[in-house]
Structure formats: structure tokens, C-alpha cells
Amino acid sequence: MSFWKRVSVCASVLAVSCLSSATAVAAEAATFPTKPVTIIVTFPPGGGTDLLARLIGGELQKVWGQTVIVDNRTGASGNIGARAVAESAADGYTLLMVNSSFAVNPGVFRNLPFDPKADFSPAVNVAFVPSVFVVSAESAYKTLPEMMAAAKPGAAGLSFGSCGNGTPQHLAGEMLNVQGKVGMQHIPYRGCGPALTDVLGKQVPVAIVTASSAMPYVKAGKLRALAVTSKARSPFLPEVPTVAENNMAGYELDQWHGLLAPSKTPKAIVDKINADVARIVARPDINEKLLGLVYAPTTSTPAEFSKIVSDDIDRFTKLTQQIGLKVD
């Protein structure tokens, strides 16, 4: 057999093999899932991300006809749960439900046990929730510029509480420091709840917390909301301006919540997960439940969500390096 004929035969065999493999993957995706699916959540039960995972997981269980287990793997700022998914089989049966904190960790931890970009395939974004700058209802600060004036270099100084070191709320304050050229001092709390308690009790003058946790107190007149961190005004607090509206063009930090699969999960399976979740989120009853939890429902293609995650990893890494935030 001539050299070129052998090349032709090999190419034909390879083409048939690739076609067979693609056909097998398509068939697997069409029947996915055929066994229980686990959604690992990197936060404790009862928190916002956990509630989202249980809501979406419960609906997927009905759609798929298979058990969907929510497994809370806490610790190391979410890195324990993320590593478990990164090391799982790339077959769609182990998923990760995370929020924007996932994109903060690469810039904060010196030696992550996984690659946040290379080891995951973002499947679908589910919801956004902005953070909000709040002060006590009796505070002298009526607007964000008034608050920032108290934090200008040479002023008496101002501290802000957040939901914890390296959280999106912490970075929201640091973003204001950098872009607004102010010097607020950070006080980390163990969650948004304790930060709210201290701003309500006037133990800390300003807190940056999720809009979902602050809204009941704002509506009750116990807290004053100065600004939300999202690009556009929040539908939950429409009267509250964005940070960007206060001469801070380009400022934006909208906390996302979504599902990630291990990298190399077949695209057909990732696409199926995306489509099934998107249909659930689009339902009026699910929209109502998400809005009731003060989450703005959303959906995205895997490519769109991948860009959101990747862009946030890049900008948060740059910011944490700029402010010198590291965890050994």
C-alpha cells in the first residue's frame, strides 16, 4: 500500500472514530441524567447560595426524574468544595453552586489546590444580587458623597463593616477606596448578619452588605441605603442610586450566583444543564420565588457565564494585589 493511501485509510478510520465518539456523547447528553446528581455548595445551609441551590435542585429533580442532592462542603472560604468538584468526573453528575466569592479567592489565596479557570466549565448564571452601602437611620450621612467626604485623606477617618475578608462586599469598599481616592478602614465580620447588627447598633458607621439582607431594615426605616453597587438601580431598592451615579463612572459589582461543572464535561451535557435551568428560572412561579428572596433572576449561555467568571477573576485579582490582600 502506498504512503498516501495509508494516510487516506488512517484519516478515514480517525473520522469514523471521532464521529462515533461524538454520536456517543450526543446520545449520553440526550438521556442525561441517568443517576443522582450532586450540587456542592460552598456555604452552610440556610444561606442565600444554599437556598438557590435547593430551589433549583428541587426543580431539576422534577424535570430530570433523578434525585438531586445538595451537599454543603464548607471551609477554606469555599476552596474545599470547589476542589471536590474540580477533581470529580467530568460527566455532569457533580456540580458546584457558587457566587462571586469564587472569583475573589484566586487573588487572595497563595496556593489554590485547583485552577479556577482551567478546572471548571461554567454552565449557567442563575441570579444577581447587588450589595448596598448602609448607615443607621440616625446617621449624619444622607448621601454617598457625604460619607466619602468623611473618608477623604486628612479627614477624621471612617470605617466600614463587610460580610468578611475577601467577600464581594469587602471588595466593594476597596473599589470605592481606589476609585474614589478615599481611605475607609475595613472591619471584617463573620457574615452579613453580624455586620448589620453593628451598623444598626451604631458600633460601625457604615456597612456594605447584600441588598437581600439589608432590605427589610431599609424598608422598616431602621437603616438608610446610600448606594447600591450594581450597574443599574436595583428593582428592590429603586429609589437608591448606584455608586456609579455618584460621579463614579464604571463602578460595578453585581454578585452573581451560578452552576459550574468540572472542566472537560462534554459540551452537550453542559448545554443541557444550561437549557434545563434556564427554562426553570424563566417560569413565573420560580421568578416570584427568586424575587421573594431578593434575587434578580437571570440566565446566560455557558459562554456568557464563562466570560463573567473569567473577567471577575482578572479584575478581583488585580484589586486584591493592589490592596495587598492575601491569605496564607
Disulfide bonds with the S-S distance in Angstrom:
Cys163-Cys192 1.92
